Amino acid sequence: MSQLDQTLVSAGLVDEYHLSIVPTRVGHGKRAFDDVGSIDLDLVGTHRFDNGVVTLTYVPR
């Protein structure tokens, strides 16, 4: 996460998150919100692509 991302998330200025999950190897990669701590989110949408990628849409509670 960039410094701008951290600032916006910490200030509560993000209305919606779209996270794409790309299947690779379990246990690898950076965790999405390690830099900003705990964020309370509600899952409001999902979309699965034929290649296995899943896009999840979350909004803050």
N, C-alpha and C positions, 0 to 999 in steps of 0.2 A: 504494500500500500504506500502511495506517495505521501509527502508531507501535506499536500492539499487535501487528499482523501482523508487523512487522519484528522485534520482540522475540521472539515465538514461533518464527519461522523461524530466527532467528540462534541460539536456544537449542536447536534441534533438537526442538521439542515438537509439530511438526505430523506426524501419521501418514499423511495422505492429502490430495492436492490434486485438486480438480475444476475444470477450466478449460473455459469455454465460449468457443468461437471463433465469432464472429458475422461473416459475410462483409460487408465494407463496402469501403473503399478501401485499396489496398495502400500501405504506407508511412505510414499515419496511426495515431495512438493511442499510448498509453503501453506500454512493454515491461513484462511481468509482474514480473520479478524484478530490475529495475535497482537498487532500493534496498537489496538484501541481498547482492548478489554472486552467485557461482556456487553452484548447488545441483545435486547429482547425483541424478537421478530415473529411475525405471523406469516405462514406460507399461504399465498393467495393464488398461485398459479403454477402449473408445470407444463412443459412441452418436451416430448421425447422425439428425437430425430432417428431416422432409420440406421444411422451409423453408430448409435449407442450414446451419443451426447444427449444430456438432459439439461434443460434450462429451467431454473427455479426462480420464481418471483416472490419476494418477501417485502412486507411493509413493517415499519416499526410499530410496536404496540403503544 
